Amino acid sequence: MLTVMPIPAFQDNYIWVLRQDTQDRVAVVDPGDADPVIAWLEQENLTLDTILVTHHHKDHTGGLRALIERYAPQVYGPANDAIPGIHHRVGEGDECRVLGRRFEVYAVPGHTLDHIAFHAPGTPGLLFAGDTLFSGGCGRLFEGTPLQMQESLAKLDALPEDTLVFAAHEYTLANLAFAAAAEPDNAVRDRYRRECEKARDLDRPTLPTTMGRERQINPFLRIGNPGLRETLSQQGPVDDDVAAFATLRAWKDRF
């Protein structure tokens, strides 16, 4: 059985670890810092088989060199030569096998132009979304356009409801505070926010979330909701879905 657990890094990053119960080799996603990964591997007496990289930002790639030198894992990541150490440069439509599990690769530009996501179909499916989709939010547009990010989110939004979403940051409470301003009348979101507050009080992660939940509470997946659209109209243009998305993202940037 494939299990997933987080290794906290920096202030709010998660380095996700994939582990098969019957194997002594694991995979990690977006190791921005090698030290906590090495410490965990030594504690568990395990070794590193595979690394998945979603995009080039240093808090997702900073640990690559040290981990490659120490463990010689296979590294899958975007077709971006600026990321050193990638053995398999993958993009839309590609597949890879990680610890025996098949993963599909999606191109999801917006946060960065090279951003990809890794999805393992199944019941439930597993989605490693990097900085594209967060619980209650989405990534800031550093390189891409609102249209690109909206199309990327739509691609992920098409996944089954029970898909587990492993985002790369613990941003949930901040995102839900903004979601409450953007769509005040959402009882499902309010209940979820209380659950997340309890989790964080106990120093537990709010992740993974599910695609089904995000459809109910994430304003960036709910652009067509009348209440959200009405609120957005007070912040900027909402003439079409792309304009509304751009207004929503710009509002979040200054929230």
N, C-alpha and C positions, 0 to 999 in steps of 0.2 A: 504494500500500500504506500502511495506517495503522500507524504505529509509536508506541510509548509509552515515555517516559523520565522519570526523576525529577529534579526540582530540589530538593535538600535545603534545609530551612528550620528556623530555631530549633534546638532540641536534637535532635529526632528526627522532625520532620515531613517528609513528602514532598509536594511539589506536582507532580502528574502532568501531563506535557505530551503532547498528542496531535498528531501531525504526519502529513500526507499528503506523500509524497515529491515530488509534482508541484505542490504549492501553496506559496505563501509566507506563508500564514496558518495559525495553530495554535490549539488550544484548551488550556485548563488546568483542572485540578480542584482546588478548595479552596485558593485562593491566600491563605493567612494573612498573607503578607508580599509586598508588591509589588516590593521592591528586587531580590531575586534573579531574579524573573521578567523584569523590565525589563532587567537586565544580560544575561541569557541571550538575550532577543529581539534586543538590540542587537548582541551578539556574532555571532549567526546571521543578522542582517539579515532578521528576520521580524517579522510583526505579529500582534496578538492578535485572533482572530475570535470566540471563544466562551469563556465561563466556565461551568463546572458547579459548583454548591455543594450539599453534602450536608446540612449542618446549621448552626446559628447560632453555634457557638462561635468566639471571636475568632481562634483559631489556624487557622481555616478561612476566615474572612471578612475579616480585617484589611486585606488588600490590595485589596479590591474598589474602594473609592472612587478610589484613585490609578490603578488600571488602567483603570477606566471613563473617567476624565477624559482619560487619555492616548490610549487606543485605541478607545473607543466600541464595545466588543464586545457581543454578545448574551449575556445572563446568564440561566441557568436555575437555579432553586433551589426550596426548599420554600415552601409557602404560609404564610409567617411574616413579618408586617409588620415584625418587629424587625430583619430583614436588609435593609439599604438597597441599592437599585440593581438589584434583580432585575426583569427585564423579563417573564419567563415563569415564573409560579408553578405548579409541577407537583406531581403526587402520583400515587398508585396508579393504574395503568392508562394513564397518559399516555405519550406518545412525543415524541421530538424528534430532529432530524437534526443531527449534528455532523460537519462536514467531509465530508458526503455519507454518513455512516454512521448507520443507524437505532439509536436508543437507547430502551430501555424504562425506565420509572420504577417503582420499587418503594417503597412506604411500609415503613420498617423501624424503627419506634419502639422505644425501650429505652434507648439511651445518652442520647438526647433524644427528646422527643415529636414534633419536626418532622423527624426524620432520614429521608432518602430515599437510595436507591442507584440508580446508573445502570448498565444492562446492555445491551451491544451483542451481539445474537445473532450467531453465526458459528462458524467452525472455525479457531481457537478463539474462543469468546466472550470478551468483556471485561467485567469487573465492577469498578466503582469503588464500594467499600463504605464509604468514609469511616471512621468509628470504630465501625461495627457489627461487622464481622468482621475480625480480625487473623489473621496466621499463628500458629497455636497458641493463639489466645485470642479474646476478644470485648471490646467496650467496657464500661466501668464504667457502672452504672445511675444516672445523675445525675437523670433525670426519670421514666423508665419503670419498669415492673414486671418481675419475672422472667418472668412469662407473656408479656408483650409481646416481650421480647428473645428468648425461646425461639421464639415464633412467627415473629419476623423472621428468625432464623437458619434456621429450617426452610424458609422461603421461598427463601433463598439456597442452602440445601443441596439443593434440588430441581434446581438448574442442572446441566448436563452436567459430567462429570468433568474435561474438558480446559479448562473455563472458567478464564481467567487472572484472579486476584484481586489487585487493586491497592488495598491498604489505605493509610491516611493516615499511619501511624507505623511507625518501625523498632523494634518491640517484640518481635521474634521470639525472641531468645535468652532474655529474661526470661520470656516466655510458655512456652517449652519447658522452662525450669527448673521452673516450676510444674507443667506437664503431667507431668513425670517424677515429681513427688511424688504427683500425683493418680492416675496410672496407671503404676506403676513398670515393669510388664512390657509394654513396647511397643518391639520391636526396630526397626520402621520409623521411629518417632519418634527413637530414639537415633541412627540413621544420618543422618537429616535434621538433627539438632542438630549433628552433627560437620560436615556440609556448610555449615551456616550459620555456624558458628564460623570456618571457613576463609574464607568470604566476608567476614565482618566484619574478620578480620585483614588482609585486603587492601583494606579500606575500600569494599567493594562491598555493595549492598543485598541483603537476603535476599528481596526481593519482585521480581516478583509470585510468588505461590504459585498452586496450582491447587485447585479444589474437590475433585478426587479425592484429593490429598494431605491436605487438611484433614480429610476424612472418616476418614483413617487415623491422624492425629496430634493433632487438636484436641479436648481433653476436652469443650469446650462443644458439640460435635457428636456426642459419644459417650456421652451420659448413660445409655443403655441397656446399655453394656458392663458385664458382671458384675464384672470386676476393679475398674473405676472405681467402680462402685456400692458395692462392699464397702469400699473405702478411704473413700468419702464418708460411709458410715454412722458412721464414727468422728468426723466433724466436725459432724454435725447431721442434721436430718430428711431421709429419703429415701423417704417413704411413696409418692410418685408422681413422675412426671418433673419436674413443676414444682417440687416441694419439693426434689428432688435438684439441679435447676439452681440454685435459690436458695442452697442450701448450698454448691455449687461456687463460685458467684460471690462469696458472702460470704467464703469461704476465700481466694480469690484476692485480694480486697480487703485482707486482713490478712497475706498471705503475705510 
